[in-house]
Amino acid sequence: MIIVIETGAYSCYPFTIYIRTMGAEMSQLGMTAGLEIGKAVMGAMKPLVVQALTALLAKLQEKPECPKDVPAAGGMTAEQMREAARKAVGIDCTNHYNFGVTGISGTGKSSFINAVRGLKSNEPGAAPVGEDETTLKIAPFPHASYPHIVLWDTPGCGTFKIPAADYFQEQQLFCFDFLIVIIGRNIKEDELAIAKEARKNNVPVFFVRSKADDSIANIVNDEGVTRQQAVQKFKKIIEAQQENQLNKQGFPEVPLFAVSSRTLFNLFRVRTRAESETMQAANVIPDVVLDEHKLMQTVLTLAYHRRQYISAAVETLP
């Protein structure tokens, strides 16, 4: 087997891997023989050597060393809480990394889940995409390439007219390794309430501004600027949103990432060589590159290290 990692200018998540193999050894990576991964988007990102993160992704092929630390409540121990969550919604806090994704209807929550799994919305196993909120219970979507990673589609924060604390407990959100809140132009009160509950339950939370392509295209059309100028304007909008809607609201530790689902899709999509060549021949417009690499590096690194015995022991020290 031959593995070649392209290098570039940033020490972060994105990288290009070309894998050519004969025989069964590729199955160990959960991929199909003769593939090129994320070629188009990686070229735009000018990637650097990320051996450390490559090794991390390989480790994510294995189950976590220790169970997710959950708070004891209602007279139940942490172990009893984990077992109750498994029986209630099927979430495995011992053998899986569980990534929760929430957001109000129409923000692109399902598109985000599909993109990270490298799936189109009409492909088998994809999360349903639509403007109406149809999820009333958390729903699992396993990652095809990483059998111990499960993304969970959760009901939008405003789906139920109940306090955020009750919502957090009823939907078993305390079981997640982290929670991603997909937002639109403005961060809603319900979304901040969820972030507050996540902080109480020691669940890292990240806000993600999705549909970046649409926002950038609107700036181009409305202001008559170039695409690159629109990207820079959009980044300033995100910086202002971080400052005004998170930092000044008491959440300076909660980062806001801007992502394009299309770029995420191209990061994770496993394509045959023929599909890659077809894309090149079609002269596809390069992906918009924003915070996709930072987001994935942050959440994957955090998830992995929090499920190691040493890290878990340090976190529980008084």
QUIQUI-V666662 format. One record per residue. N is the residue number from 1. RES is the residue in one small letter. SS is DSSP state (helix for helix, strand for strand, loop for the rest). PHI is phi in degrees with one decimal (none if undefined). OMEGA is omega as a letter, one per 40 degrees, with the letter a starting at -180 (* if undefined). Layout:
n=(N:N)
res=(RES:RES)
ss=(SS:SS)
phi=(PHI:PHI)
omega=(OMEGA:OMEGA)
This chain:
n=(1:2:3:4:5:6:7:8:9:10:11:12:13:14:15:16:17:18:19:20:21:22:23:24:25:26:27:28:29:30:31:32:33:34:35:36:37:38:39:40:41:42:43:44:45:46:47:48:49:50:51:52:53:54:55:56:57:58:59:60:61:62:63:64:65:66:67:68:69:70:71:72:73:74:75:76:77:78:79:80:81:82:83:84:85:86:87:88:89:90:91:92:93:94:95:96:97:98:99:100:101:102:103:104:105:106:107:108:109:110:111:112:113:114:115:116:117:118:119:120:121:122:123:124:125:126:127:128:129:130:131:132:133:134:135:136:137:138:139:140:141:142:143:144:145:146:147:148:149:150:151:152:153:154:155:156:157:158:159:160:161:162:163:164:165:166:167:168:169:170:171:172:173:174:175:176:177:178:179:180:181:182:183:184:185:186:187:188:189:190:191:192:193:194:195:196:197:198:199:200:201:202:203:204:205:206:207:208:209:210:211:212:213:214:215:216:217:218:219:220:221:222:223:224:225:226:227:228:229:230:231:232:233:234:235:236:237:238:239:240:241:242:243:244:245:246:247:248:249:250:251:252:253:254:255:256:257:258:259:260:261:262:263:264:265:266:267:268:269:270:271:272:273:274:275:276:277:278:279:280:281:282:283:284:285:286:287:288:289:290:291:292:293:294:295:296:297:298:299:300:301:302:303:304:305:306:307:308:309:310:311:312:313:314:315:316:317:318)
res=(m:i:i:v:i:e:t:g:a:y:s:c:y:p:f:t:i:y:i:r:t:m:g:a:e:m:s:q:l:g:m:t:a:g:l:e:i:g:k:a:v:m:g:a:m:k:p:l:v:v:q:a:l:t:a:l:l:a:k:l:q:e:k:p:e:c:p:k:d:v:p:a:a:g:g:m:t:a:e:q:m:r:e:a:a:r:k:a:v:g:i:d:c:t:n:h:y:n:f:g:v:t:g:i:s:g:t:g:k:s:s:f:i:n:a:v:r:g:l:k:s:n:e:p:g:a:a:p:v:g:e:d:e:t:t:l:k:i:a:p:f:p:h:a:s:y:p:h:i:v:l:w:d:t:p:g:c:g:t:f:k:i:p:a:a:d:y:f:q:e:q:q:l:f:c:f:d:f:l:i:v:i:i:g:r:n:i:k:e:d:e:l:a:i:a:k:e:a:r:k:n:n:v:p:v:f:f:v:r:s:k:a:d:d:s:i:a:n:i:v:n:d:e:g:v:t:r:q:q:a:v:q:k:f:k:k:i:i:e:a:q:q:e:n:q:l:n:k:q:g:f:p:e:v:p:l:f:a:v:s:s:r:t:l:f:n:l:f:r:v:r:t:r:a:e:s:e:t:m:q:a:a:n:v:i:p:d:v:v:l:d:e:h:k:l:m:q:t:v:l:t:l:a:y:h:r:r:q:y:i:s:a:a:v:e:t:l:p)
ss=(loop:strand:strand:strand:strand:loop:loop:loop:loop:strand:loop:loop:loop:loop:loop:loop:strand:strand:strand:strand:loop:loop:loop:helix:helix:helix:helix:helix:helix:loop:loop:loop:loop:loop:strand:strand:strand:loop:helix:helix:helix:helix:helix:helix:helix:loop:strand:loop:loop:loop:helix:helix:helix:helix:helix:helix:helix:helix:helix:loop:loop:loop:loop:loop:loop:loop:loop:loop:loop:loop:loop:loop:strand:loop:loop:strand:loop:helix:helix:helix:helix:helix:helix:helix:helix:helix:helix:helix:helix:loop:loop:loop:loop:loop:loop:loop:strand:strand:strand:strand:strand:strand:loop:loop:loop:loop:loop:loop:helix:helix:helix:helix:helix:helix:helix:helix:loop:loop:loop:loop:loop:loop:loop:loop:loop:loop:loop:loop:loop:loop:loop:loop:loop:loop:loop:loop:loop:loop:strand:strand:strand:strand:loop:loop:loop:loop:loop:loop:strand:strand:strand:strand:strand:loop:loop:loop:loop:loop:loop:loop:loop:loop:loop:helix:helix:helix:helix:helix:helix:helix:loop:loop:helix:helix:helix:loop:loop:strand:strand:strand:strand:strand:strand:loop:loop:loop:loop:loop:helix:helix:helix:helix:helix:helix:helix:helix:helix:helix:helix:helix:loop:loop:loop:strand:strand:strand:strand:strand:strand:loop:loop:helix:helix:helix:helix:helix:helix:helix:helix:helix:helix:helix:helix:loop:loop:loop:helix:helix:helix:helix:helix:helix:helix:helix:helix:helix:helix:helix:helix:helix:helix:helix:helix:helix:helix:loop:helix:helix:helix:loop:loop:loop:loop:loop:loop:strand:strand:strand:loop:loop:helix:helix:helix:helix:helix:helix:helix:helix:loop:strand:strand:strand:helix:helix:helix:helix:helix:helix:helix:helix:helix:loop:loop:loop:loop:loop:loop:loop:loop:loop:loop:helix:helix:helix:helix:helix:helix:helix:helix:helix:helix:helix:helix:helix:helix:helix:loop:loop:helix:helix:helix:helix:helix:helix:helix:helix:loop:loop)
phi=(none:-116.7:-121.8:-121.5:-108.0:-75.2:-121.3:-158.8:-103.7:-121.8:-91.6:-156.6:-60.5:-65.7:-158.6:-111.9:-122.0:-108.6:-121.8:-126.6:-148.0:-126.6:102.8:-91.1:-63.8:-63.1:-60.3:-65.4:-95.4:70.1:-128.5:-104.8:-63.9:71.6:-120.0:-121.1:-109.4:59.7:-63.2:-63.9:-70.3:-66.5:-61.3:-70.3:-85.1:50.6:-70.2:-109.0:-65.0:-129.7:-59.8:-62.5:-75.7:-60.8:-65.0:-62.8:-61.8:-64.6:-67.3:-70.7:-71.0:-99.3:-70.5:-61.5:-68.1:-133.6:-66.0:-65.5:-75.6:-117.2:-74.7:-72.8:-157.6:59.4:77.5:-103.4:-75.5:-59.9:-63.6:-67.2:-65.5:-63.4:-68.4:-64.3:-66.4:-62.1:-71.1:-75.4:-130.5:83.4:-84.5:-103.0:-85.8:-102.5:-101.1:-123.9:-89.5:-113.1:-107.8:-86.9:-128.8:-133.7:157.9:-71.3:-57.5:92.8:-86.5:97.9:-61.4:-67.3:-62.8:-63.0:-60.5:-64.4:-62.9:-66.2:-92.3:69.0:-118.3:-84.2:-65.2:-98.3:-93.6:-56.5:88.3:-73.4:-70.2:-59.4:-112.5:178.4:-79.0:-87.8:-78.6:-108.5:-84.0:-108.3:-135.3:-62.1:-126.0:-86.3:-136.2:-63.0:-88.3:-63.9:-86.2:-128.7:-63.1:-100.8:-107.7:-126.9:-93.5:-118.5:-85.0:-112.1:-58.1:-56.8:-55.5:-99.8:-65.1:-111.5:-86.9:-131.4:-59.6:-58.0:-62.4:-68.1:-59.8:-61.6:-75.7:-63.9:-90.0:60.5:-67.8:-66.9:-81.0:-75.0:-69.1:-160.9:-125.8:-105.1:-105.5:-83.6:-124.1:-105.7:-65.9:-129.2:-84.0:-83.2:-60.4:-61.1:-69.9:-66.9:-64.7:-64.8:-61.6:-64.6:-67.7:-61.3:-62.5:-62.0:-96.9:58.7:-109.8:-58.6:-127.9:-130.9:-97.2:-129.1:-89.1:-92.3:56.8:-61.9:-58.1:-64.2:-63.1:-68.3:-62.2:-64.4:-64.7:-59.2:-70.8:-77.6:-109.9:66.3:-101.8:-75.0:-62.3:-64.8:-64.5:-64.5:-61.3:-65.4:-64.0:-65.7:-61.4:-67.5:-62.2:-65.7:-60.6:-67.1:-65.0:-59.2:-68.6:-82.7:-104.9:-121.7:-56.8:-76.5:-99.0:93.1:-127.0:-68.1:-85.0:-94.7:-80.3:-115.0:-110.9:-107.3:-135.4:-107.5:-62.0:-63.5:-66.4:-60.3:-58.4:-70.5:-67.8:-103.5:-68.5:-95.0:-113.5:-74.1:-61.2:-62.8:-64.6:-63.6:-66.4:-62.3:-62.0:-63.4:-65.4:-79.4:55.1:-62.7:-61.5:-58.5:-67.3:-76.1:-112.5:-119.9:-109.5:-57.4:-67.6:-63.9:-59.8:-68.4:-63.8:-63.6:-71.2:-69.4:-64.7:-62.1:-59.8:-63.9:-70.6:-73.3:-106.2:-97.7:-60.3:-65.3:-63.4:-63.3:-66.6:-62.8:-65.6:-91.5:-65.4:-68.5)
omega=(i:i:i:i:i:a:a:a:a:i:a:a:a:i:i:i:i:a:i:a:i:i:a:a:i:a:i:i:i:a:i:a:i:a:i:a:i:a:a:a:a:i:i:a:a:a:a:i:i:a:a:a:i:i:i:i:i:i:i:i:a:i:a:i:a:a:i:i:i:a:i:a:i:a:a:i:i:i:i:i:i:a:i:i:i:a:a:a:i:a:a:a:a:a:a:i:a:a:a:i:i:a:a:a:i:a:i:a:a:i:i:a:i:a:a:i:i:a:i:a:a:a:a:i:a:i:i:a:i:a:a:i:a:a:i:i:i:a:a:i:a:i:a:a:a:a:a:i:i:i:a:i:a:i:i:a:a:a:a:i:i:i:a:a:i:i:a:a:a:a:i:a:i:a:a:i:i:a:i:i:i:a:i:a:a:i:a:i:i:a:i:i:i:i:i:i:i:i:i:a:i:i:i:a:i:i:a:i:a:i:a:a:a:a:a:i:i:i:i:a:a:a:i:a:i:i:a:i:i:i:a:i:a:i:i:i:i:i:i:i:i:a:a:a:i:a:a:i:i:a:a:a:a:a:i:i:i:a:i:i:i:i:i:i:a:i:a:a:i:a:i:i:a:i:i:i:i:i:a:a:a:i:a:i:a:i:i:a:a:a:a:a:i:i:a:i:a:a:a:i:a:a:a:a:i:a:i:a:a:a:a:i:i:a:a:i:i:*)
